Amino acid sequence: MKTTHIAPSDSAGGSLQEALRVAGRDDALLVFGDDLSCGPIASGDPVERATWWKDEYGWPGIEENIRSFWTRVDASEGKLVLWFGRHSARELAFRHAWAWRVVQRRYHAVDVTGLRIPVTWGNGTDGVIESAHAVSTIPSTGLATLFDSERETSSDEEASYRRQWAKLMAEDAPFRIITPSGLISAPNDCFDHLLLAHSATDWRKVDYVVGDVLGLNSEPYLQMSDGTLIGRVAALVDQGKLVADGNPYEIRECRVRLPKP
């Protein structure tokens, strides 16, 4: 039976799809489009998730993605291979949720965390990732080298992921971030200080501010996505902590600055 690979995000899915092509494999691929490192998780209801994304970030359409993903997982036959990295909040949150949801079925996993991976970069040059963080940050050439390296997960490992996810669901915090001891709940303003620190009293494009925060705060963990940061920029504008010239969600046109004294 055909192997089905599970990607924890759209960006990881794109790289895995290309890796399958590079490796000449006809395996199936399922991509999870939600980001469970943020927003409500207590009910697990796709409608609640979709409403939150639309209200907070103006992102419609996620409900059908969530429903179809789990339906296709349940209907899939053969070997399941889950890909993730423990240094990405988004991928680790999905790993927890997967263990919570997929209980009665055996599966395998590829944990890329800390792996040394030879890659070919987009400009055609060869290089090495010395210690991988996440599936989403590994080029397809690197992911192609990891096929058939998966291992079957243990019952103790799965139980640990489920216990922690149950705790996180009960807390139902706005964000989930990574610490040395694992994934924990975090408040709504946990990234605001970074956005304010990379803003100034002169105008800066939203994509510049968000790009700076992402680029300069990716070690040792990938804690946030550009989408969640853009939403927090909009919240800071609403709170008067930033001033906007335009719609903050139009990141290439809108400019923001700190209020002048």
SULSUL-V756388 format. One record per pair of residues at least 12 apart in sequence whose C-alpha atoms are under 10 Angstrom apart, sorted by the first residue. I is the first residue (numbers start at 1). GAP is how many residues later the second one is. Records with the same first field share a line. If there is no record, write none. Layout:
BEGIN
I->GAP + GAP
END
This chain:
BEGIN
1->26 + 75 + 76 + 77 + 78
2->24 + 25 + 26 + 74 + 75 + 76 + 77 + 78
3->22 + 23 + 24 + 25 + 26 + 73 + 74 + 75 + 76 + 77 + 78
4->22 + 23 + 24 + 25 + 26 + 69 + 72 + 73 + 74 + 75 + 76 + 77 + 78
5->12 + 15 + 22 + 23 + 24 + 25 + 26 + 74 + 75 + 76 + 77 + 78 + 103 + 104 + 105 + 142
6->22 + 23 + 24 + 25 + 26 + 63 + 67 + 74 + 75 + 76 + 77 + 78 + 103 + 104
7->22 + 23 + 24 + 25 + 26 + 74 + 75 + 76 + 77 + 84 + 87 + 128 + 129
8->22 + 23 + 24 + 25 + 26 + 27 + 28 + 74 + 75 + 76 + 77 + 82 + 83 + 84 + 85 + 86 + 87 + 90 + 126 + 127 + 128
9->21 + 22 + 23 + 24 + 25 + 26 + 74 + 75 + 81 + 82 + 85 + 126 + 127
10->20 + 21 + 22 + 23 + 24 + 25 + 126
11->20 + 21 + 22 + 124 + 125 + 126 + 127
12->19 + 20 + 21 + 71 + 72 + 79 + 122 + 123 + 124 + 125 + 126 + 127 + 128 + 131
13->16 + 17 + 18 + 19 + 20 + 70 + 122 + 123 + 127
14->15 + 17 + 122 + 125 + 126
15->120 + 121 + 122 + 123 + 124 + 125 + 126 + 127 + 128 + 129
16->13 + 14 + 15 + 67 + 119 + 120 + 122 + 123 + 124 + 125 + 126 + 127 + 128
17->12 + 13 + 14 + 123 + 126 + 127
18->121 + 122 + 123 + 125 + 126
19->120 + 121 + 122 + 123 + 124 + 125 + 126 + 127 + 128
20->120 + 121 + 123 + 124 + 127
21->119 + 120 + 123
22->118 + 119 + 121 + 122 + 123
23->117 + 118 + 120 + 121 + 122 + 124
24->120
25->119 + 122
27->52
28->48 + 52
29->51 + 52
30->38 + 39 + 40 + 42 + 43 + 46 + 50 + 52
31->34 + 35 + 38
32->30 + 33 + 34 + 36 + 37 + 38 + 59 + 62
33->29 + 30 + 31 + 32 + 33 + 36
34->12 + 15 + 16 + 19 + 28 + 29 + 31 + 32 + 56 + 60
35->14 + 18 + 54 + 55 + 56 + 58 + 59 + 189 + 190 + 192 + 193
36->13 + 53 + 54 + 55 + 56 + 57 + 58 + 59 + 60 + 61 + 139 + 140
37->51 + 52 + 53 + 54 + 55 + 56 + 57 + 136 + 137 + 138 + 139 + 140 + 141 + 146 + 147 + 148 + 149 + 186 + 187 + 188 + 191
38->14 + 15 + 51 + 52 + 55 + 134 + 135 + 136 + 137 + 138 + 139 + 147 + 148 + 149 + 150 + 186 + 187 + 190
39->13 + 14 + 17 + 133 + 134 + 135 + 136 + 137 + 149 + 189
40->12 + 13 + 129 + 131 + 132 + 133 + 134 + 135
41->56 + 124 + 125 + 127 + 128 + 129 + 130 + 131 + 132 + 133
42->123 + 124 + 125 + 126 + 127 + 128 + 129 + 130 + 131
43->126 + 127 + 129
44->53 + 57 + 125
45->18 + 21 + 22
46->16 + 17 + 18 + 19 + 20 + 21
47->15 + 16 + 17 + 19 + 20
48->15
49->13 + 14 + 17
50->12 + 13 + 14 + 15 + 16
51->12
53->175 + 178
56->172 + 175 + 176 + 178 + 179
57->170 + 171 + 172 + 173 + 174 + 175 + 177 + 192
58->169 + 173 + 191
59->168
70->28 + 31 + 32
73->29
74->28 + 31
78->29
79->27 + 28 + 29
80->25 + 26 + 27 + 28 + 29 + 70 + 72
81->25 + 26 + 27 + 28 + 29 + 66 + 67 + 69 + 70 + 71
82->13 + 16 + 25 + 26 + 27 + 28 + 29 + 68 + 69 + 70 + 71
83->12 + 25 + 26 + 27 + 28 + 29 + 51 + 52 + 53 + 60 + 67
84->25 + 26 + 27 + 28 + 29 + 49 + 50 + 51 + 52
85->25 + 26 + 27 + 28 + 29 + 30 + 47 + 48 + 49 + 50 + 51 + 52 + 137
86->25 + 26 + 27 + 28 + 46 + 47 + 48 + 49 + 92 + 96 + 97 + 135 + 136
87->25 + 26 + 27 + 45 + 46 + 47 + 48 + 90 + 91 + 92 + 93 + 95 + 96 + 131 + 132 + 133 + 134 + 135 + 136
88->25 + 45 + 46 + 47 + 48 + 49 + 89 + 90 + 95 + 130 + 132 + 133 + 134 + 135 + 136 + 137
89->45 + 86 + 87 + 88 + 89 + 90 + 93 + 94 + 95 + 132 + 133 + 134 + 135 + 136
90->44 + 46 + 86 + 87 + 88 + 132 + 133 + 134 + 135
91->42 + 43 + 44 + 45 + 131 + 132
92->19 + 42 + 69 + 84 + 85 + 86 + 90 + 91
93->68 + 72 + 75 + 83 + 84 + 85 + 90 + 91
94->71
95->14 + 16 + 63 + 66 + 67 + 70
96->62 + 63 + 64 + 65 + 66 + 67 + 68 + 69 + 70 + 72 + 87
97->64 + 65 + 67 + 68 + 69 + 72
98->60 + 63 + 64 + 67
99->58 + 59 + 60 + 61 + 62 + 63 + 64 + 66
100->58 + 59 + 60 + 61 + 62 + 63 + 64 + 65 + 66
101->61
102->56 + 60
103->52 + 55 + 56 + 59
106->46 + 47 + 48 + 49
107->43 + 44 + 45 + 46 + 47
108->41 + 42 + 43 + 44 + 45 + 46
109->40 + 41 + 42 + 43 + 44
110->25 + 36 + 37 + 38 + 39 + 40 + 41 + 42 + 43
111->21 + 22 + 23 + 24 + 35 + 38 + 39 + 40
112->19 + 20 + 21 + 22 + 23 + 26 + 31 + 34 + 38
113->18 + 19 + 20 + 21 + 22
114->15 + 16 + 17 + 18 + 19 + 20
115->14 + 15 + 16 + 17 + 18 + 19 + 31
116->12 + 13 + 14 + 15 + 16 + 26
117->12 + 13 + 14 + 15 + 21 + 22 + 24 + 25 + 26 + 28 + 29
118->12 + 20 + 21 + 23 + 24 + 25 + 27
119->19 + 20 + 21 + 22 + 23 + 24 + 25 + 26
120->18 + 19 + 20 + 21 + 22
121->17 + 18 + 19 + 20 + 21
122->17 + 18 + 19
126->15
127->15
128->14
129->13
133->85 + 86 + 87 + 88 + 89
134->87 + 88
137->85
161->22
164->18 + 19 + 20
165->18 + 19
167->17 + 18
168->15 + 16 + 17
169->16
171->13 + 14 + 15
172->13 + 14
173->12 + 13 + 14 + 15
174->12 + 13 + 14 + 15 + 16
175->12 + 13 + 14 + 15 + 16 + 48 + 49 + 53
176->12 + 14 + 47 + 48
177->13 + 44 + 45 + 46 + 47
178->42 + 43 + 44 + 45
179->41 + 42 + 44
180->40 + 41
188->44 + 47
189->43 + 46 + 47
190->42
191->22 + 32 + 33 + 37 + 38 + 41 + 42
192->37 + 40 + 41 + 43 + 44 + 49
194->15 + 16 + 18 + 19 + 20 + 22 + 23 + 35
195->14 + 15 + 17 + 18 + 19 + 34 + 35 + 37 + 38 + 41 + 47
196->13 + 17 + 37 + 40 + 45 + 46 + 61 + 62
197->12 + 16 + 61
198->12 + 13 + 14 + 15 + 18 + 59 + 60
199->13 + 14 + 43 + 57 + 58 + 59
200->42 + 56 + 57 + 58 + 59 + 60
201->41 + 42 + 55 + 56 + 57 + 58 + 59 + 60
202->53 + 54 + 55 + 56 + 57 + 58
203->40 + 41 + 42 + 51 + 52 + 53 + 54 + 55
204->40 + 41 + 49 + 50 + 51 + 52 + 53 + 54
205->39 + 40 + 43 + 45 + 46 + 47 + 48 + 49 + 50 + 51 + 52
206->23 + 24 + 27 + 28 + 38 + 41 + 42 + 43 + 44 + 45 + 46 + 47 + 48 + 49 + 50 + 51
207->19 + 22 + 23 + 41 + 42 + 43 + 44 + 45 + 46 + 47 + 48 + 49
208->43 + 44 + 47 + 48
209->20 + 21 + 24 + 42 + 46 + 47 + 48
210->15 + 16 + 17 + 18 + 19 + 20 + 22 + 23 + 41
211->15 + 18
213->12 + 13 + 16
214->12 + 15
227->22
230->18 + 19 + 20 + 21
231->17 + 18
232->16
233->15 + 16 + 18 + 23
234->13 + 14 + 15 + 22
235->13
236->12 + 22
237->19 + 20 + 21 + 22
240->18 + 19
241->16 + 17 + 18
242->14 + 15 + 16 + 17 + 18
243->12 + 13 + 14 + 15 + 16 + 17
244->12 + 13 + 14 + 15
245->12
END
